[in-house]
Amino acid sequence: MVVTTQSTILREGHPVSFCHSASGPSSPGARAAGNERPEDADVSCLLRMLKSVPDPRSPQGIQHALVFVLAACVVAALAGAVNYREIAGHAADVPQPLLKKLGAKWCWFGLRYKHPSESTIRNVLTRIDAAALDRITGTWLFEQAGKEGKGEWEIAVDGKVMRGAWTDDNDKVTLFSAMLHREAVTIAQVRVPDGTNEITQAETLLDPVLIPEGESALITLDAAHTQHETAEYIGGKPGFDYLMTVKGNQPSLQRAVFGKVLPLLGDAPHHVVEEHSRGKIKRWSCWITGAEGIEFPHASQAAMIRRETFELSGGRVSKENALILTSRKAGKMTAADVNKHARGHWGIENKSHYVRDTVYREDNSQAWAEEGPQAMASLRNLALGLFRLKKVNCIKETAEWVCRDRTRALLFMTTQRDGGHA
């Protein structure tokens, strides 16, 4: 009788399929993330960035490195997680090979890589230096977006109230952010201090935004930020110009700008844009002239945009006039440019704030304690930036696609610097 024996070999975890469907993406825009396989994805650049975030915890008793906890949170955000509980649920479902790639510790008792618990995630995100997290992630996204080089940066600036997050002073948390028009990537964000408002924070927000030498930036702002101090700061910063909307909150300025453009309105517009959308015709007509005599810091040109909506039959539905001031000189800012930049400014509402509310239900978020609201918003901005850098526009559908297989998140966590395809 022949007796055969089989030796037992200990392995790190159980055999798990790394990505059963990565070869055939079915989400709109998913193919734009590149053709690299998730197991070949190099996320070292992203992990190096996250590793530079200061750890608020005492070194004693730490089970998970901060970079790993944040990386797991990024995967969860790419999968559409909206709160601490959902982030922890996604982290618990992350396959073992992905946990290893993100830097998880090996547990010899359970013979598997460990994932962070909900209490660990909550503890990290409520105690972390959220301002530093915003600054580091925003700067990194700016660097990734700028790899192709362009010479001209168009940056929209606006505030967002987190309606479900309240401060100790019984007020709502307000965040102030800056987003690239074309890329729809948020490159800076600050929390508005309690007891003040966002119009005082322009300098704090834009100071970390460093434009490469020889390039220029145009900052677009709505009427709430048409303030002398803001215009003085932006116009005085080398390479920076502003384009501001003027409304009734500055009545003297509004009258002065309207007085400059009024003589032009009897002539044909200097530029017209038309768009057919949802059974309507939308038309934007622009007139532009010099801003001589207008007492406002660095003002060079004044403009008016007439926004009209028509039925297909030709009947007008609505008409609205918008007054504009810019520090950019004639020849460098035409009526066509004013139309383009004024329309592009509202991308911060449609491509950032609206998406954060619909995909991540940010307005309903009850994460209010300490640094939590800002840290969660920073992670959402990072996830949206990773999607946008891969040319993904169907954010909700793509987040659902990642949710069905978390290893797909790696397709968006690579960068050109890592060898991926941004």
Number of C-alpha atoms within 10 A of each C-alpha: 3 4 4 6 6 5 6 6 5 8 9 15 15 12 10 10 11 18 17 11 13 20 12 10 17 13 17 15 17 27 17 19 25 14 15 17 15 20 16 10 18 21 21 16 17 19 17 11 15 20 16 14 20 14 15 14 13 7 9 6 7 10 13 16 15 21 22 22 22 21 24 26 26 22 28 30 28 30 27 26 24 21 21 22 15 17 24 22 17 21 25 17 13 17 20 23 21 22 23 17 16 20 18 24 16 17 12 11 6 10 13 19 19 20 26 22 18 17 11 16 20 20 15 20 25 20 16 22 19 26 16 15 21 26 19 20 25 26 19 18 20 21 13 18 21 15 11 9 10 10 13 14 18 20 27 27 24 23 23 18 15 22 15 16 22 17 14 11 8 9 12 16 21 24 20 21 28 27 29 22 23 13 18 25 28 30 28 28 29 24 23 21 13 14 7 10 14 20 17 15 19 21 13 15 21 21 12 15 16 12 17 13 9 8 14 16 21 21 24 25 22 18 16 17 23 23 17 12 16 19 23 15 18 23 21 13 13 12 17 18 23 25 26 23 20 27 20 11 13 13 11 12 18 18 15 15 26 17 13 20 19 12 10 16 11 7 8 11 17 14 17 17 13 13 11 13 8 6 10 16 19 19 18 22 20 27 26 25 19 18 22 12 11 21 13 18 18 22 24 19 23 27 27 29 23 17 18 17 20 17 14 11 9 10 10 14 12 11 13 10 14 16 22 27 27 27 23 19 15 14 6 7 17 20 21 16 13 23 21 13 20 20 12 18 24 18 19 25 16 12 20 21 19 16 18 21 15 12 18 20 16 25 17 13 17 15 23 18 16 16 18 24 27 29 23 23 19 24 24 27 27 23 26 25 27 26 28 24 24 22 17 21 18 14 24 19 19 23 25 17 21 26 20 11 18 23 25 29 26 23 30 29 28 26 21 12 15 15 13 19 17 24
